[in-house]
Amino acid sequence: MAPMTSAGEEMHALVERLYPLCRSITGDGVRATLEIVGEHLPLQVHEVPTGTQVLDWTVPQEWNIRDAYVADASGRRVVDFQASSLHVLGYSVPVSARMPLSELRPHLYTLPDHPSWVPYRTSYYKPEWGFCLAQETLDALPEGEYEVRVDSTLADGHLTYAEHVIPGQVPEEVIVSCHVCHPSLANDNLAGVAVATYLARALAEQEHQPYYTYRFIFAPGTIGAITWLARNADRIERVKHGLVLACAGDRGQLTYKQSRRGDAEIDRVLKHVLSTSERPHTVREFTPYGYDERQYCSPGFDLGVGSLSRTPYAGYPEYHTSADNPDFVSPEAMADTLAVCREAFAVLDRNRAYVNLSPYGEPQLGRRGLYDSLGGRSDAKEAQMAMLWVLSLSDGAHSLLDVAERAGLPFDTVAAAADALHGAGLIKA
């Protein structure tokens, strides 16, 4: 795996490459996105036909678009899909007409408070057409007749999503989910896609096989996660932990949104990693609004899935606008998000409960060379305390994270102490 600064630059380059593609909840834009991600890691791509019942939903018709524009009397395109995929209302039905500006206005969407930005708008489940443009562009349009053209298709097809699986030592799974349905929005969703891609690569390239099996899900928001859950209902019990990645590249501080349970292991791990790293961060309670954590945490599944972002959902002015472009996200922020994910999963993978094999009185550590192994270490006293805490709480009921939290010690220090004690035959998993 490339050094973190290099990984940040590579993730930013991936965001820039994916940015122009017109993505939606279905269609060739999603396939093109997954094809590019597939250059970085092998993907199993799934195509689910229109009309398939998925929980309480039905897979919709597939939407594809070739061109869309509004042209003035001279033929000049005053709104042009070719300039930005945000210019067309997502899932617009086909239209070819001429009409006065007064008739066109109800189909035009702007952001008056940010007159130079183009909004992102969709109409997934209601047949409609429309265009998004800057308020200053609309203000400059003279009255008169305009040519309106949306060259799109809405027909039976498929919903597309993909998975990448890293086999672990056990079949129990950690899922990492990100949405691939937004068009030209760099932070929401491409930064999450890039971080997920490089996280998968890092886990696959590490020296030791991970303990858990890691399943990465690249799916359209809401309907994609619901489709995945419907198609995997018989194996949901394998999912022990999960993380949704979104808004992963802006310059704001990290934000962790807890699972619906609030005390799932992933919640405790993220809180521990963020607090002990001394990164500026916020921990938020679960709400049934946001990204796909609300699907994984719905009461019938109630999975231990949290959500990691930087500035959270709808928490920055650029959200769902043309200002959420590649300049809005930074390599450093994405590298930091990736680092937190790697630190958190390292804790998850090593978090075990141990049993003290010498529980009657404190075992003599010196004659086993355990104290000598700490000689010269700057954290020798902390490491010694970690050994004592691990021995004290190795009763089969307390995990290493329990030890770290109770002792107020970094997890890595506690895990290293457990490794030393295990190697000396004093504890067993």
C-alpha positions as a printed Julia matrix, in Angstrom:
429×3 Matrix{Float64}:
   0.0     0.0     0.0
   1.31    3.45   -0.87
   2.3     5.83    1.97
  -0.65    7.78    3.33
   0.2    11.06    1.55
   0.58    9.2    -1.73
  -2.68    7.32   -1.08
  -4.41   10.67   -0.52
  -3.19   11.96   -3.85
  -4.22    8.74   -5.58
  -7.69    8.87   -4.01
  -8.06   12.48   -5.15
  -7.07   11.47   -8.67
  -9.75    8.75   -8.58
 -12.34   11.33   -7.49
 -11.34   13.59  -10.38
 -11.64   10.72  -12.86
 -15.07    9.66  -11.61
 -16.43   13.19  -11.23
 -17.7    13.81  -14.81
 -19.77   10.61  -14.99
 -23.55   10.93  -14.82
 -24.54    8.51  -12.09
 -28.03    7.75  -10.84
 -29.72    4.92   -8.92
 -29.57    2.8   -12.09
 -27.95    2.98  -15.5
 -24.72    3.06  -17.41
 -23.2     5.76  -15.2
 -23.17    3.34  -12.27
 -21.68    0.62  -14.47
 -18.95    2.97  -15.74
 -18.16    3.98  -12.17
 -17.86    0.36  -11.03
 -15.73   -0.44  -14.06
 -13.21    2.22  -12.99
 -13.26    1.07   -9.36
 -12.75   -2.43  -10.73
  -9.38   -1.33  -12.12
  -8.23   -0.89   -8.51
  -9.73   -4.04   -6.97
 -11.7    -7.03   -8.28
 -15.46   -6.6    -8.04
 -18.37   -8.99   -8.27
 -21.02   -6.99  -10.15
 -24.7    -7.82   -9.64
 -27.56   -6.88  -12.0
 -31.05   -6.99  -10.48
 -33.94   -6.77  -12.98
 -36.56   -4.03  -12.98
 -39.66   -5.16  -11.1
 -37.81   -7.33   -8.59
 -39.43   -7.09   -5.18
 -36.85   -6.06   -2.57
 -38.33   -5.84    0.92
 -41.07   -3.18    0.7
 -39.62   -1.7    -2.5
 -39.5    -2.63   -6.18
 -36.44   -2.23   -8.38
 -37.33    0.71  -10.67
 -36.9     1.13  -14.38
 -33.41    1.87  -15.59
 -32.58    5.45  -16.57
 -29.97    6.44  -19.13
 -29.28    9.79  -20.75
 -27.31   10.79  -23.81
 -27.88   14.53  -23.99
 -30.0    17.36  -22.59
 -30.09   21.1   -23.17
 -32.05   24.32  -23.27
 -31.19   26.42  -26.34
 -32.14   30.02  -27.1
 -33.49   31.36  -30.4
 -29.98   31.43  -31.91
 -29.4    27.76  -31.06
 -26.93   28.54  -28.28
 -27.18   26.1   -25.38
 -27.88   28.18  -22.3
 -28.16   25.04  -20.14
 -26.04   22.11  -21.28
 -25.83   18.58  -19.86
 -22.54   18.14  -21.71
 -20.98   20.82  -19.48
 -22.15   19.16  -16.25
 -24.33   16.18  -15.43
 -25.9    18.27  -12.66
 -27.71   20.39  -15.25
 -30.44   17.81  -15.78
 -33.0    16.76  -13.19
 -32.05   13.17  -12.33
 -34.38   10.6   -13.92
 -35.88   13.18  -16.31
 -38.24   11.59  -18.8
 -37.63   12.33  -22.49
 -38.84   15.66  -23.86
 -38.41   17.48  -27.15
 -40.33   20.74  -27.42
 -40.26   24.48  -27.96
 -41.83   26.72  -25.35
 -41.71   30.26  -23.97
 -39.63   30.99  -20.9
 -42.8    31.41  -18.85
 -43.76   27.8   -19.57
 -40.21   26.56  -19.02
 -39.68   28.25  -15.63
 -41.55   25.65  -13.51
 -39.06   23.06  -14.79
 -35.97   25.08  -13.81
 -34.24   24.67  -10.43
 -31.8    27.17   -8.91
 -30.23   28.22   -5.62
 -31.09   31.9    -5.09
 -28.92   32.07   -1.96
 -25.9    30.89   -3.96
 -26.55   32.4    -7.39
 -23.43   30.97   -9.09
 -23.98   27.36   -7.95
 -25.99   24.65   -9.73
 -28.18   22.47   -7.48
 -28.48   18.68   -7.61
 -32.1    17.56   -7.9
 -33.8    14.26   -8.77
 -37.25   12.84   -9.46
 -36.7     9.1    -9.1
 -40.24    7.85   -8.53
 -42.38   10.54  -10.19
 -42.27   11.01  -13.99
 -40.92   14.53  -14.48
 -38.35   16.47  -16.44
 -36.33   19.51  -15.59
 -33.04   21.39  -15.58
 -30.78   22.74  -12.86
 -28.85   25.93  -13.44
 -27.24   28.86  -11.68
 -29.61   31.6   -10.56
 -27.43   34.17  -12.34
 -27.85   32.21  -15.59
 -31.62   32.19  -15.17
 -31.66   35.91  -14.38
 -29.84   36.62  -17.64
 -32.31   34.7   -19.85
 -34.51   36.99  -21.94
 -38.15   36.28  -22.52
 -38.78   34.37  -25.7
 -39.0    30.86  -27.07
 -36.55   28.12  -26.14
 -35.79   24.68  -27.49
 -35.96   22.03  -24.75
 -34.43   18.61  -25.27
 -33.89   15.65  -22.94
 -32.56   12.63  -24.82
 -33.1     9.97  -22.18
 -34.64    6.54  -21.79
 -36.6     5.15  -18.87
 -37.21    1.47  -19.55
 -37.04   -1.97  -17.99
 -33.46   -2.86  -17.24
 -31.45   -3.46  -14.08
 -30.17   -2.0   -10.84
 -26.42   -2.5   -10.57
 -24.28   -2.88   -7.46
 -20.94   -4.51   -6.71
 -19.1    -6.27   -3.89
 -15.48   -6.92   -3.03
 -14.77   -9.56   -0.39
 -11.53  -10.04    1.57
 -11.63  -13.5     3.19
 -10.81  -13.57    6.88
  -9.87  -16.24    9.37
 -13.54  -16.52   10.34
 -16.73  -16.21    8.24
 -18.18  -13.46   10.42
 -18.21  -10.23    8.46
 -17.5    -6.54    8.65
 -19.36   -4.65    5.92
 -18.19   -1.34    4.48
 -20.81    0.43    2.4
 -20.74    3.5     0.18
 -23.25    4.92   -2.31
 -22.5     5.22   -6.03
 -25.62    7.0    -7.26
 -24.78   10.73   -7.22
 -23.54   12.48  -10.35
 -20.85   15.17  -10.21
 -20.52   15.5    -6.42
 -16.99   15.0    -5.11
 -17.5    14.79   -1.35
 -20.94   13.23   -1.44
 -20.27   10.41   -2.76
 -16.98   10.07   -4.58
 -14.68   10.63   -1.6
 -16.43    7.75    0.18
 -16.02    5.54   -2.9
 -12.31    6.4    -3.09
 -11.68    5.8     0.63
 -13.56    2.48    0.5
 -11.5     1.41   -2.53
  -8.17    2.17   -0.89
  -9.27    0.71    2.43
 -10.06   -2.56    0.67
  -6.64   -2.52   -0.98
  -4.91   -1.82    2.33
  -6.68   -4.73    4.07
  -5.87   -7.09    1.2
  -2.19   -6.08    1.11
  -1.46   -6.22    4.85
   1.0    -8.84    6.06
  -1.46  -10.95    8.04
  -4.83  -12.26    6.95
  -7.57  -10.27    8.71
  -9.51  -12.0    11.44
 -12.91  -11.0    10.07
 -14.12  -11.32    6.5
 -14.51   -7.84    5.03
 -17.27   -7.18    2.49
 -17.25   -3.89    0.59
 -20.57   -2.85   -0.92
 -20.71   -0.26   -3.72
 -24.41    0.37   -4.28
 -26.9     3.12   -5.12
 -28.18    4.9    -2.02
 -31.34    3.62   -0.31
 -32.67    1.31   -3.04
 -29.23   -0.29   -3.5
 -28.73   -1.03    0.19
 -32.31   -2.31    0.44
 -31.67   -4.56   -2.56
 -28.48   -5.91   -0.98
 -30.29   -6.6     2.3
 -33.16   -8.35    0.5
 -30.78  -10.55   -1.48
 -28.66  -11.42    1.57
 -31.34  -11.85    4.25
 -30.39  -15.5     4.8
 -26.81  -14.62    5.77
 -27.32  -11.35    7.65
 -26.45  -13.08   10.93
 -22.84  -13.23    9.74
 -22.57   -9.41    9.77
 -21.05   -8.5    13.13
 -19.9    -4.94   12.42
 -20.29   -2.36    9.7
 -19.41    1.15    8.58
 -21.01    3.46    6.04
 -18.6     5.91    4.4
 -19.87    9.24    3.08
 -18.7    12.86    2.84
 -15.21   11.52    3.48
 -13.04   14.18    1.87
 -13.93   17.71    2.99
 -11.69   19.7     5.31
 -14.03   19.54    8.29
 -13.34   17.47   11.39
 -14.33   13.82   11.55
 -17.86   12.89   12.57
 -18.96    9.45   13.72
 -22.67    8.64   13.8
 -23.44    5.73   16.1
 -25.49    2.69   15.17
 -29.12    2.44   16.22
 -27.99    0.27   19.13
 -25.67    2.99   20.37
 -23.43    0.51   22.16
 -22.41   -1.76   19.28
 -18.76   -2.75   19.23
 -18.15   -0.56   16.16
 -19.49    2.42   18.15
 -17.09    1.77   21.02
 -14.17    1.18   18.67
 -14.66    4.39   16.71
 -15.11    6.45   19.86
 -11.96    4.91   21.36
  -9.86    5.43   18.22
 -11.0     9.02   17.73
 -10.52   10.01   21.35
  -7.13    8.35   21.89
  -5.79    9.76   18.6
  -6.68   13.25   19.85
  -8.13   14.14   16.45
 -10.8    16.87   16.55
 -14.05   14.98   16.12
 -17.74   14.75   16.92
 -19.75   11.69   17.94
 -23.45   11.87   17.13
 -26.31    9.68   18.2
 -28.22    7.63   15.64
 -31.09    9.23   13.73
 -33.2     7.42   11.1
 -32.16    9.98    8.48
 -28.95   10.22    6.52
 -27.21    7.54    4.5
 -27.59    3.77    4.31
 -26.83    3.18    7.97
 -30.58    3.69    8.4
 -31.24    0.65    6.17
 -28.7    -1.61    7.89
 -29.93   -0.42   11.31
 -33.66   -0.74   10.53
 -35.3    -2.64   13.4
 -35.77   -5.9    11.51
 -32.01   -6.14   10.88
 -30.63   -3.94   13.7
 -27.05   -4.44   12.56
 -24.15   -2.82   14.39
 -23.43   -0.36   11.58
 -22.27    3.21   12.15
 -21.39    5.98    9.72
 -18.11    7.86    9.35
 -17.89   11.19    7.59
 -16.17   14.49    7.94
 -18.71   17.32    7.83
 -21.94   15.32    8.07
 -24.93   14.98    5.78
 -26.28   18.39    4.65
 -23.92   20.09    7.1
 -22.02   22.27    4.6
 -23.35   24.86    2.13
 -21.78   23.09   -0.86
 -23.81   19.92   -0.18
 -25.73   18.77   -3.27
 -24.45   21.63   -5.41
 -21.86   22.19   -8.13
 -19.58   23.66   -5.45
 -19.03   20.09   -4.21
 -16.33   19.63   -6.84
 -12.84   18.07   -6.72
 -11.39   21.31   -5.32
 -13.71   20.98   -2.31
 -12.1    17.71   -1.2
  -8.45   17.32   -0.25
  -5.95   14.46   -0.42
  -5.03   15.11    3.22
  -8.63   14.8     4.45
  -9.23   11.58    2.53
  -5.93   10.17    3.79
  -6.97   11.01    7.36
 -10.36    9.32    6.9
  -8.6     6.27    5.5
  -6.18    6.23    8.45
  -9.04    6.28   10.97
 -10.75    3.38    9.19
  -7.54    1.36    9.24
  -6.96    2.11   12.93
 -10.54    1.19   13.8
 -10.47   -2.08   11.88
  -7.12   -2.98   13.46
  -8.86   -2.68   16.83
 -11.87   -4.71   15.67
  -9.63   -7.45   14.32
  -7.59   -7.76   17.53
 -10.36   -7.3    20.09
 -10.6   -10.64   21.92
 -11.53  -11.86   25.38
  -8.78  -13.84   27.11
  -8.66  -16.2    30.08
  -5.92  -15.91   32.71
  -4.17  -19.28   33.02
  -2.54  -18.27   36.32
  -5.45  -16.57   38.07
  -4.51  -17.3    41.71
  -2.42  -14.35   42.71
  -0.3   -12.27   40.4
   2.03  -14.42   38.27
   5.73  -13.66   38.45
   6.41  -11.68   35.31
  10.13  -11.09   35.93
  11.18  -14.74   35.72
   9.36  -15.01   32.42
  11.35  -12.12   31.01
   8.3    -9.93   30.56
   9.67   -7.04   32.58
  13.05   -7.33   30.86
  11.31   -6.98   27.48
  10.23   -3.49   28.51
  13.74   -2.27   29.26
  14.55    1.0    27.53
  11.02    1.6    26.31
   9.76    5.14   26.83
   6.33    3.73   27.69
   7.64    0.95   29.95
   5.46    1.92   32.92
   2.36    2.13   30.7
   3.18   -1.23   29.11
   3.69   -2.78   32.56
   0.32   -1.46   33.72
  -1.26   -2.84   30.56
   0.04   -6.33   31.42
  -1.38   -6.1    34.91
  -4.74   -4.89   33.64
  -4.93   -7.65   31.01
  -4.17  -10.27   33.65
  -6.74   -8.79   36.0
  -9.55   -8.69   33.44
  -8.77  -11.87   31.5
 -11.78  -13.73   32.82
 -13.35  -14.63   29.47
 -15.94  -11.87   29.9
 -13.85   -8.76   29.23
 -12.42   -7.92   25.82
  -9.2    -6.02   25.22
 -11.29   -2.96   24.38
 -12.92   -3.3    27.81
  -9.44   -3.35   29.31
  -8.32   -0.3    27.33
 -11.4     1.67   28.28
 -11.27    0.77   31.96
  -7.52    1.29   32.27
  -7.5     4.47   30.21
  -4.78    3.04   27.99
  -4.34    3.0    24.19
  -5.71   -0.17   22.62
  -2.39   -0.88   20.86
  -0.58   -0.91   24.23
  -3.14   -3.3    25.69
  -3.06   -5.56   22.64
   0.76   -5.67   22.72
   0.6    -6.65   26.4
  -1.87   -9.41   25.58
   0.43  -10.69   22.82
   3.35  -10.81   25.27
   1.31  -12.57   27.96
  -0.08  -15.04   25.42
   3.42  -15.77   24.18
   4.49  -16.47   27.78
   1.62  -18.93   28.23
  -0.15  -16.84   30.85
  -3.41  -16.22   28.96
  -5.38  -17.91   26.22
  -8.1   -16.66   23.87
